[in-house]
């Protein structure tokens, strides 16, 4: 029962972080030069559930019951450095980089 609650909680926390990331991307959609971020998910390792109730003599023997998933988490947050939309402004001091590159 508790394992199921932990699995559900890890999923809810992950979804909350994803929705916060999405709202940050949407709120900055008109910010010049903003690069959106993507959340990369990972699953926790699968566990094998065993039962040791089989006893022959004084020895207990393991019997595999099945596997148990432990939920999902955040692996990384990645910035998308793809080319943005170029917009002509007709101002003398405005410029943009077309292609790969950064300004320092």
Secondary structure, DSSP 8 states (H G I E B T S, - for coil): -HHHHHHHHHHHHHHHHHHHHHHHHHHTTTSTT---EEEEEEE---EEEEEEEEEETTEEEEEEEEEE---EEEEEEEE------------TT-----SS----
